[in-house]
């Protein structure tokens, strides 16, 4: 059982799914934000940057070459 409050847990799950889509697809950040349940690309960017210390676009550019599914 997780010790995170439900809201934080859901945000973490959404961020992890967004990270997966960033690395495995060419979908836009706006599309990924909407698909993962964020209200806008700006909200995804703010939360993603707090989590990974870089924007979703920077993360995709830095790590997508290492992602093999």
PDB file of N, CA, C and O in Angstrom:
ATOM      1  N   UNK A   1       0.839  -1.187   0.000  1.00  0.00           N
ATOM      2  CA  UNK A   1       0.000   0.000   0.000  1.00  0.00           C
ATOM      3  C   UNK A   1       0.882   1.247   0.000  1.00  0.00           C
ATOM      4  O   UNK A   1       1.903   1.303   0.685  1.00  0.00           O
ATOM      5  N   UNK A   2       0.477   2.221  -0.763  1.00  0.00           N
ATOM      6  CA  UNK A   2       1.247   3.445  -0.873  1.00  0.00           C
ATOM      7  C   UNK A   2       0.966   4.378   0.301  1.00  0.00           C
ATOM      8  O   UNK A   2      -0.139   4.390   0.844  1.00  0.00           O
ATOM      9  N   UNK A   3       1.950   5.142   0.679  1.00  0.00           N
ATOM     10  CA  UNK A   3       1.776   6.111   1.757  1.00  0.00           C
ATOM     11  C   UNK A   3       1.533   7.516   1.201  1.00  0.00           C
ATOM     12  O   UNK A   3       1.463   8.482   1.960  1.00  0.00           O
ATOM     13  N   UNK A   4       1.405   7.627  -0.110  1.00  0.00           N
ATOM     14  CA  UNK A   4       1.114   8.911  -0.723  1.00  0.00           C
ATOM     15  C   UNK A   4      -0.379   9.205  -0.654  1.00  0.00           C
ATOM     16  O   UNK A   4      -1.199   8.295  -0.769  1.00  0.00           O
ATOM     17  N   UNK A   5      -0.730  10.467  -0.469  1.00  0.00           N
ATOM     18  CA  UNK A   5      -2.150  10.832  -0.597  1.00  0.00           C
ATOM     19  C   UNK A   5      -2.621  10.528  -2.025  1.00  0.00           C
ATOM     20  O   UNK A   5      -1.825  10.536  -2.964  1.00  0.00           O
ATOM     21  N   UNK A   6      -3.900  10.265  -2.173  1.00  0.00           N
ATOM     22  CA  UNK A   6      -4.441   9.853  -3.464  1.00  0.00           C
ATOM     23  C   UNK A   6      -4.097  10.834  -4.583  1.00  0.00           C
ATOM     24  O   UNK A   6      -3.705  10.409  -5.670  1.00  0.00           O
ATOM     25  N   UNK A   7      -4.236  12.132  -4.340  1.00  0.00           N
ATOM     26  CA  UNK A   7      -3.949  13.133  -5.374  1.00  0.00           C
ATOM     27  C   UNK A   7      -2.506  13.080  -5.852  1.00  0.00           C
ATOM     28  O   UNK A   7      -2.242  13.173  -7.051  1.00  0.00           O
ATOM     29  N   UNK A   8      -1.575  12.933  -4.921  1.00  0.00           N
ATOM     30  CA  UNK A   8      -0.154  12.853  -5.300  1.00  0.00           C
ATOM     31  C   UNK A   8       0.145  11.558  -6.039  1.00  0.00           C
ATOM     32  O   UNK A   8       0.942  11.543  -6.977  1.00  0.00           O
ATOM     33  N   UNK A   9      -0.493  10.475  -5.621  1.00  0.00           N
ATOM     34  CA  UNK A   9      -0.310   9.193  -6.299  1.00  0.00           C
ATOM     35  C   UNK A   9      -0.806   9.272  -7.741  1.00  0.00           C
ATOM     36  O   UNK A   9      -0.123   8.818  -8.659  1.00  0.00           O
ATOM     37  N   UNK A  10      -1.993   9.846  -7.943  1.00  0.00           N
ATOM     38  CA  UNK A  10      -2.527   9.982  -9.300  1.00  0.00           C
ATOM     39  C   UNK A  10      -1.631  10.850 -10.170  1.00  0.00           C
ATOM     40  O   UNK A  10      -1.407  10.547 -11.342  1.00  0.00           O
ATOM     41  N   UNK A  11      -1.118  11.935  -9.588  1.00  0.00           N
ATOM     42  CA  UNK A  11      -0.219  12.808 -10.350  1.00  0.00           C
ATOM     43  C   UNK A  11       1.037  12.043 -10.756  1.00  0.00           C
ATOM     44  O   UNK A  11       1.515  12.192 -11.881  1.00  0.00           O
ATOM     45  N   UNK A  12       1.572  11.231  -9.857  1.00  0.00           N
ATOM     46  CA  UNK A  12       2.769  10.450 -10.156  1.00  0.00           C
ATOM     47  C   UNK A  12       2.506   9.437 -11.268  1.00  0.00           C
ATOM     48  O   UNK A  12       3.335   9.261 -12.161  1.00  0.00           O
ATOM     49  N   UNK A  13       1.366   8.782 -11.213  1.00  0.00           N
ATOM     50  CA  UNK A  13       1.004   7.819 -12.264  1.00  0.00           C
ATOM     51  C   UNK A  13       0.864   8.537 -13.603  1.00  0.00           C
ATOM     52  O   UNK A  13       1.339   8.046 -14.627  1.00  0.00           O
ATOM     53  N   UNK A  14       0.220   9.690 -13.594  1.00  0.00           N
ATOM     54  CA  UNK A  14       0.064  10.468 -14.838  1.00  0.00           C
ATOM     55  C   UNK A  14       1.419  10.908 -15.385  1.00  0.00           C
ATOM     56  O   UNK A  14       1.654  10.847 -16.592  1.00  0.00           O
ATOM     57  N   UNK A  15       2.305  11.348 -14.502  1.00  0.00           N
ATOM     58  CA  UNK A  15       3.633  11.768 -14.944  1.00  0.00           C
ATOM     59  C   UNK A  15       4.427  10.594 -15.527  1.00  0.00           C
ATOM     60  O   UNK A  15       5.118  10.753 -16.533  1.00  0.00           O
ATOM     61  N   UNK A  16       4.331   9.438 -14.909  1.00  0.00           N
ATOM     62  CA  UNK A  16       5.056   8.275 -15.423  1.00  0.00           C
ATOM     63  C   UNK A  16       4.518   7.846 -16.779  1.00  0.00           C
ATOM     64  O   UNK A  16       5.282   7.435 -17.652  1.00  0.00           O
ATOM     65  N   UNK A  17       3.199   7.943 -16.958  1.00  0.00           N
ATOM     66  CA  UNK A  17       2.623   7.607 -18.260  1.00  0.00           C
ATOM     67  C   UNK A  17       3.038   8.645 -19.308  1.00  0.00           C
ATOM     68  O   UNK A  17       3.332   8.292 -20.451  1.00  0.00           O
ATOM     69  N   UNK A  18       3.062   9.902 -18.926  1.00  0.00           N
ATOM     70  CA  UNK A  18       3.503  10.956 -19.842  1.00  0.00           C
ATOM     71  C   UNK A  18       4.958  10.726 -20.251  1.00  0.00           C
ATOM     72  O   UNK A  18       5.310  10.887 -21.420  1.00  0.00           O
ATOM     73  N   UNK A  19       5.797  10.350 -19.294  1.00  0.00           N
ATOM     74  CA  UNK A  19       7.204  10.055 -19.601  1.00  0.00           C
ATOM     75  C   UNK A  19       7.302   8.922 -20.614  1.00  0.00           C
ATOM     76  O   UNK A  19       8.074   9.009 -21.569  1.00  0.00           O
ATOM     77  N   UNK A  20       6.531   7.867 -20.414  1.00  0.00           N
ATOM     78  CA  UNK A  20       6.525   6.745 -21.353  1.00  0.00           C
ATOM     79  C   UNK A  20       6.120   7.204 -22.756  1.00  0.00           C
ATOM     80  O   UNK A  20       6.766   6.838 -23.738  1.00  0.00           O
ATOM     81  N   UNK A  21       5.062   7.997 -22.852  1.00  0.00           N
ATOM     82  CA  UNK A  21       4.606   8.473 -24.161  1.00  0.00           C
ATOM     83  C   UNK A  21       5.617   9.413 -24.806  1.00  0.00           C
ATOM     84  O   UNK A  21       5.785   9.399 -26.026  1.00  0.00           O
ATOM     85  N   UNK A  22       6.283  10.218 -24.010  1.00  0.00           N
ATOM     86  CA  UNK A  22       7.323  11.103 -24.554  1.00  0.00           C
ATOM     87  C   UNK A  22       8.428  10.301 -25.234  1.00  0.00           C
ATOM     88  O   UNK A  22       8.937  10.687 -26.286  1.00  0.00           O
ATOM     89  N   UNK A  23       8.787   9.185 -24.619  1.00  0.00           N
ATOM     90  CA  UNK A  23       9.904   8.392 -25.128  1.00  0.00           C
ATOM     91  C   UNK A  23       9.499   7.417 -26.226  1.00  0.00           C
ATOM     92  O   UNK A  23      10.331   7.048 -27.055  1.00  0.00           O
ATOM     93  N   UNK A  24       8.251   6.997 -26.250  1.00  0.00           N
ATOM     94  CA  UNK A  24       7.857   5.933 -27.173  1.00  0.00           C
ATOM     95  C   UNK A  24       7.016   6.405 -28.352  1.00  0.00           C
ATOM     96  O   UNK A  24       6.708   5.609 -29.239  1.00  0.00           O
ATOM     97  N   UNK A  25       6.635   7.687 -28.383  1.00  0.00           N
ATOM     98  CA  UNK A  25       5.807   8.200 -29.473  1.00  0.00           C
ATOM     99  C   UNK A  25       6.345   9.543 -29.946  1.00  0.00           C
ATOM    100  O   UNK A  25       7.268  10.108 -29.359  1.00  0.00           O
ATOM    101  N   UNK A  26       5.751  10.033 -31.012  1.00  0.00           N
ATOM    102  CA  UNK A  26       6.061  11.381 -31.504  1.00  0.00           C
ATOM    103  C   UNK A  26       4.906  12.341 -31.226  1.00  0.00           C
ATOM    104  O   UNK A  26       4.837  13.416 -31.823  1.00  0.00           O
ATOM    105  N   UNK A  27       4.003  11.963 -30.330  1.00  0.00           N
ATOM    106  CA  UNK A  27       2.879  12.830 -29.992  1.00  0.00           C
ATOM    107  C   UNK A  27       3.383  14.150 -29.422  1.00  0.00           C
ATOM    108  O   UNK A  27       4.436  14.209 -28.787  1.00  0.00           O
ATOM    109  N   UNK A  28       2.612  15.204 -29.661  1.00  0.00           N
ATOM    110  CA  UNK A  28       2.983  16.516 -29.121  1.00  0.00           C
ATOM    111  C   UNK A  28       2.824  16.516 -27.604  1.00  0.00           C
ATOM    112  O   UNK A  28       2.095  15.701 -27.039  1.00  0.00           O
ATOM    113  N   UNK A  29       3.512  17.434 -26.970  1.00  0.00           N
ATOM    114  CA  UNK A  29       3.416  17.576 -25.517  1.00  0.00           C
ATOM    115  C   UNK A  29       1.981  17.938 -25.139  1.00  0.00           C
ATOM    116  O   UNK A  29       1.474  17.456 -24.126  1.00  0.00           O
ATOM    117  N   UNK A  30       1.326  18.769 -25.928  1.00  0.00           N
ATOM    118  CA  UNK A  30      -0.061  19.145 -25.643  1.00  0.00           C
ATOM    119  C   UNK A  30      -0.980  17.924 -25.700  1.00  0.00           C
ATOM    120  O   UNK A  30      -1.857  17.767 -24.850  1.00  0.00           O
ATOM    121  N   UNK A  31      -0.786  17.067 -26.690  1.00  0.00           N
ATOM    122  CA  UNK A  31      -1.598  15.857 -26.807  1.00  0.00           C
ATOM    123  C   UNK A  31      -1.348  14.936 -25.613  1.00  0.00           C
ATOM    124  O   UNK A  31      -2.293  14.408 -25.027  1.00  0.00           O
ATOM    125  N   UNK A  32      -0.092  14.745 -25.256  1.00  0.00           N
ATOM    126  CA  UNK A  32       0.257  13.882 -24.126  1.00  0.00           C
ATOM    127  C   UNK A  32      -0.339  14.430 -22.832  1.00  0.00           C
ATOM    128  O   UNK A  32      -0.855  13.669 -22.014  1.00  0.00           O
ATOM    129  N   UNK A  33      -0.271  15.735 -22.648  1.00  0.00           N
ATOM    130  CA  UNK A  33      -0.842  16.353 -21.447  1.00  0.00           C
ATOM    131  C   UNK A  33      -2.327  16.036 -21.350  1.00  0.00           C
ATOM    132  O   UNK A  33      -2.810  15.607 -20.302  1.00  0.00           O
ATOM    133  N   UNK A  34      -3.038  16.245 -22.433  1.00  0.00           N
ATOM    134  CA  UNK A  34      -4.470  15.982 -22.444  1.00  0.00           C
ATOM    135  C   UNK A  34      -4.762  14.497 -22.240  1.00  0.00           C
ATOM    136  O   UNK A  34      -5.648  14.137 -21.464  1.00  0.00           O
ATOM    137  N   UNK A  35      -4.036  13.655 -22.920  1.00  0.00           N
ATOM    138  CA  UNK A  35      -4.240  12.204 -22.851  1.00  0.00           C
ATOM    139  C   UNK A  35      -3.993  11.666 -21.439  1.00  0.00           C
ATOM    140  O   UNK A  35      -4.671  10.739 -20.996  1.00  0.00           O
ATOM    141  N   UNK A  36      -3.029  12.248 -20.742  1.00  0.00           N
ATOM    142  CA  UNK A  36      -2.671  11.769 -19.400  1.00  0.00           C
ATOM    143  C   UNK A  36      -3.474  12.435 -18.283  1.00  0.00           C
ATOM    144  O   UNK A  36      -3.265  12.138 -17.107  1.00  0.00           O
ATOM    145  N   UNK A  37      -4.385  13.328 -18.643  1.00  0.00           N
ATOM    146  CA  UNK A  37      -5.269  13.905 -17.643  1.00  0.00           C
ATOM    147  C   UNK A  37      -4.847  15.232 -17.065  1.00  0.00           C
ATOM    148  O   UNK A  37      -5.412  15.678 -16.066  1.00  0.00           O
ATOM    149  N   UNK A  38      -3.861  15.875 -17.674  1.00  0.00           N
ATOM    150  CA  UNK A  38      -3.473  17.212 -17.227  1.00  0.00           C
ATOM    151  C   UNK A  38      -4.351  18.236 -17.944  1.00  0.00           C
ATOM    152  O   UNK A  38      -4.773  18.012 -19.079  1.00  0.00           O
ATOM    153  N   UNK A  39      -4.622  19.344 -17.290  1.00  0.00           N
ATOM    154  CA  UNK A  39      -5.539  20.331 -17.860  1.00  0.00           C
ATOM    155  C   UNK A  39      -4.944  21.089 -19.044  1.00  0.00           C
ATOM    156  O   UNK A  39      -5.680  21.635 -19.866  1.00  0.00           O
ATOM    157  N   UNK A  40      -3.617  21.124 -19.134  1.00  0.00           N
ATOM    158  CA  UNK A  40      -2.962  21.801 -20.258  1.00  0.00           C
ATOM    159  C   UNK A  40      -1.507  21.356 -20.341  1.00  0.00           C
ATOM    160  O   UNK A  40      -0.976  20.725 -19.428  1.00  0.00           O
ATOM    161  N   UNK A  41      -0.883  21.702 -21.456  1.00  0.00           N
ATOM    162  CA  UNK A  41       0.546  21.392 -21.623  1.00  0.00           C
ATOM    163  C   UNK A  41       1.371  22.147 -20.585  1.00  0.00           C
ATOM    164  O   UNK A  41       2.389  21.644 -20.109  1.00  0.00           O
ATOM    165  N   UNK A  42       0.932  23.349 -20.236  1.00  0.00           N
ATOM    166  CA  UNK A  42       1.650  24.153 -19.250  1.00  0.00           C
ATOM    167  C   UNK A  42       1.658  23.465 -17.881  1.00  0.00           C
ATOM    168  O   UNK A  42       2.672  23.475 -17.184  1.00  0.00           O
ATOM    169  N   UNK A  43       0.535  22.876 -17.504  1.00  0.00           N
ATOM    170  CA  UNK A  43       0.440  22.169 -16.220  1.00  0.00           C
ATOM    171  C   UNK A  43       1.340  20.938 -16.240  1.00  0.00           C
ATOM    172  O   UNK A  43       2.029  20.657 -15.260  1.00  0.00           O
ATOM    173  N   UNK A  44       1.337  20.204 -17.353  1.00  0.00           N
ATOM    174  CA  UNK A  44       2.236  19.057 -17.481  1.00  0.00           C
ATOM    175  C   UNK A  44       3.684  19.519 -17.377  1.00  0.00           C
ATOM    176  O   UNK A  44       4.474  18.912 -16.655  1.00  0.00           O
ATOM    177  N   UNK A  45       4.039  20.578 -18.084  1.00  0.00           N
ATOM    178  CA  UNK A  45       5.417  21.072 -18.067  1.00  0.00           C
ATOM    179  C   UNK A  45       5.851  21.461 -16.653  1.00  0.00           C
ATOM    180  O   UNK A  45       6.960  21.131 -16.230  1.00  0.00           O
ATOM    181  N   UNK A  46       4.995  22.149 -15.934  1.00  0.00           N
ATOM    182  CA  UNK A  46       5.332  22.575 -14.573  1.00  0.00           C
ATOM    183  C   UNK A  46       5.547  21.366 -13.653  1.00  0.00           C
ATOM    184  O   UNK A  46       6.520  21.323 -12.900  1.00  0.00           O
ATOM    185  N   UNK A  47       4.650  20.401 -13.713  1.00  0.00           N
ATOM    186  CA  UNK A  47       4.766  19.208 -12.872  1.00  0.00           C
ATOM    187  C   UNK A  47       5.931  18.327 -13.292  1.00  0.00           C
ATOM    188  O   UNK A  47       6.641  17.787 -12.443  1.00  0.00           O
ATOM    189  N   UNK A  48       6.135  18.179 -14.599  1.00  0.00           N
ATOM    190  CA  UNK A  48       7.225  17.354 -15.098  1.00  0.00           C
ATOM    191  C   UNK A  48       8.568  17.958 -14.707  1.00  0.00           C
ATOM    192  O   UNK A  48       9.488  17.239 -14.318  1.00  0.00           O
ATOM    193  N   UNK A  49       8.678  19.282 -14.812  1.00  0.00           N
ATOM    194  CA  UNK A  49       9.932  19.953 -14.459  1.00  0.00           C
ATOM    195  C   UNK A  49      10.229  19.824 -12.964  1.00  0.00           C
ATOM    196  O   UNK A  49      11.387  19.672 -12.576  1.00  0.00           O
ATOM    197  N   UNK A  50       9.200  19.882 -12.132  1.00  0.00           N
ATOM    198  CA  UNK A  50       9.392  19.695 -10.693  1.00  0.00           C
ATOM    199  C   UNK A  50       9.864  18.265 -10.401  1.00  0.00           C
ATOM    200  O   UNK A  50      10.626  18.039  -9.461  1.00  0.00           O
ATOM    201  N   UNK A  51       9.409  17.310 -11.205  1.00  0.00           N
ATOM    202  CA  UNK A  51       9.741  15.899 -11.006  1.00  0.00           C
ATOM    203  C   UNK A  51      11.107  15.537 -11.573  1.00  0.00           C
ATOM    204  O   UNK A  51      11.914  14.916 -10.882  1.00  0.00           O
ATOM    205  N   UNK A  52      11.382  15.917 -12.828  1.00  0.00           N
ATOM    206  CA  UNK A  52      12.591  15.489 -13.537  1.00  0.00           C
ATOM    207  C   UNK A  52      13.622  16.600 -13.742  1.00  0.00           C
ATOM    208  O   UNK A  52      14.682  16.359 -14.320  1.00  0.00           O
ATOM    209  N   UNK A  53      13.326  17.797 -13.281  1.00  0.00           N
ATOM    210  CA  UNK A  53      14.251  18.939 -13.384  1.00  0.00           C
ATOM    211  C   UNK A  53      14.521  19.363 -14.823  1.00  0.00           C
ATOM    212  O   UNK A  53      15.528  20.011 -15.107  1.00  0.00           O
ATOM    213  N   UNK A  54      13.616  18.993 -15.729  1.00  0.00           N
ATOM    214  CA  UNK A  54      13.678  19.448 -17.115  1.00  0.00           C
ATOM    215  C   UNK A  54      12.274  19.380 -17.709  1.00  0.00           C
ATOM    216  O   UNK A  54      11.411  18.660 -17.207  1.00  0.00           O
ATOM    217  N   UNK A  55      12.058  20.133 -18.778  1.00  0.00           N
ATOM    218  CA  UNK A  55      10.737  20.124 -19.406  1.00  0.00           C
ATOM    219  C   UNK A  55      10.535  18.816 -20.159  1.00  0.00           C
ATOM    220  O   UNK A  55      11.499  18.105 -20.441  1.00  0.00           O
ATOM    221  N   UNK A  56       9.279  18.495 -20.488  1.00  0.00           N
ATOM    222  CA  UNK A  56       9.034  17.283 -21.261  1.00  0.00           C
ATOM    223  C   UNK A  56       9.803  17.257 -22.593  1.00  0.00           C
ATOM    224  O   UNK A  56      10.322  16.212 -22.988  1.00  0.00           O
ATOM    225  N   UNK A  57       9.873  18.373 -23.266  1.00  0.00           N
ATOM    226  CA  UNK A  57      10.593  18.432 -24.546  1.00  0.00           C
ATOM    227  C   UNK A  57      12.091  18.181 -24.354  1.00  0.00           C
ATOM    228  O   UNK A  57      12.710  17.465 -25.140  1.00  0.00           O
ATOM    229  N   UNK A  58      12.663  18.769 -23.313  1.00  0.00           N
ATOM    230  CA  UNK A  58      14.085  18.536 -23.018  1.00  0.00           C
ATOM    231  C   UNK A  58      14.327  17.072 -22.671  1.00  0.00           C
ATOM    232  O   UNK A  58      15.322  16.484 -23.095  1.00  0.00           O
ATOM    233  N   UNK A  59      13.419  16.490 -21.903  1.00  0.00           N
ATOM    234  CA  UNK A  59      13.544  15.086 -21.508  1.00  0.00           C
ATOM    235  C   UNK A  59      13.490  14.178 -22.732  1.00  0.00           C
ATOM    236  O   UNK A  59      14.294  13.255 -22.865  1.00  0.00           O
ATOM    237  N   UNK A  60      12.534  14.446 -23.628  1.00  0.00           N
ATOM    238  CA  UNK A  60      12.400  13.647 -24.851  1.00  0.00           C
ATOM    239  C   UNK A  60      13.681  13.732 -25.681  1.00  0.00           C
ATOM    240  O   UNK A  60      14.188  12.719 -26.162  1.00  0.00           O
ATOM    241  N   UNK A  61      14.186  14.929 -25.840  1.00  0.00           N
ATOM    242  CA  UNK A  61      15.395  15.117 -26.652  1.00  0.00           C
ATOM    243  C   UNK A  61      16.594  14.398 -26.034  1.00  0.00           C
ATOM    244  O   UNK A  61      17.415  13.822 -26.747  1.00  0.00           O
ATOM    245  N   UNK A  62      16.687  14.438 -24.715  1.00  0.00           N
ATOM    246  CA  UNK A  62      17.842  13.849 -24.034  1.00  0.00           C
ATOM    247  C   UNK A  62      17.783  12.325 -23.965  1.00  0.00           C
ATOM    248  O   UNK A  62      18.826  11.674 -24.033  1.00  0.00           O
ATOM    249  N   UNK A  63      16.599  11.742 -23.832  1.00  0.00           N
ATOM    250  CA  UNK A  63      16.520  10.316 -23.512  1.00  0.00           C
ATOM    251  C   UNK A  63      15.828   9.421 -24.535  1.00  0.00           C
ATOM    252  O   UNK A  63      15.926   8.199 -24.424  1.00  0.00           O
ATOM    253  N   UNK A  64      15.144   9.967 -25.510  1.00  0.00           N
ATOM    254  CA  UNK A  64      14.414   9.099 -26.440  1.00  0.00           C
ATOM    255  C   UNK A  64      15.339   8.198 -27.252  1.00  0.00           C
ATOM    256  O   UNK A  64      14.928   7.120 -27.680  1.00  0.00           O
ATOM    257  N   UNK A  65      16.576   8.623 -27.469  1.00  0.00           N
ATOM    258  CA  UNK A  65      17.513   7.798 -28.241  1.00  0.00           C
ATOM    259  C   UNK A  65      17.905   6.537 -27.494  1.00  0.00           C
ATOM    260  O   UNK A  65      18.379   5.580 -28.106  1.00  0.00           O
ATOM    261  N   UNK A  66      17.716   6.521 -26.174  1.00  0.00           N
ATOM    262  CA  UNK A  66      18.072   5.351 -25.364  1.00  0.00           C
ATOM    263  C   UNK A  66      16.887   4.421 -25.126  1.00  0.00           C
ATOM    264  O   UNK A  66      17.047   3.334 -24.571  1.00  0.00           O
ATOM    265  N   UNK A  67      15.710   4.845 -25.543  1.00  0.00           N
ATOM    266  CA  UNK A  67      14.507   4.075 -25.256  1.00  0.00           C
ATOM    267  C   UNK A  67      14.263   3.072 -26.366  1.00  0.00           C
ATOM    268  O   UNK A  67      14.049   3.445 -27.520  1.00  0.00           O
ATOM    269  N   UNK A  68      14.296   1.808 -26.015  1.00  0.00           N
ATOM    270  CA  UNK A  68      13.987   0.731 -26.960  1.00  0.00           C
ATOM    271  C   UNK A  68      12.861  -0.096 -26.384  1.00  0.00           C
ATOM    272  O   UNK A  68      12.974  -0.642 -25.287  1.00  0.00           O
ATOM    273  N   UNK A  69      11.793  -0.184 -27.118  1.00  0.00           N
ATOM    274  CA  UNK A  69      10.698  -0.997 -26.626  1.00  0.00           C
ATOM    275  C   UNK A  69      10.627  -2.286 -27.388  1.00  0.00           C
ATOM    276  O   UNK A  69       9.759  -3.116 -27.117  1.00  0.00           O
TER     277      UNK A  69
END
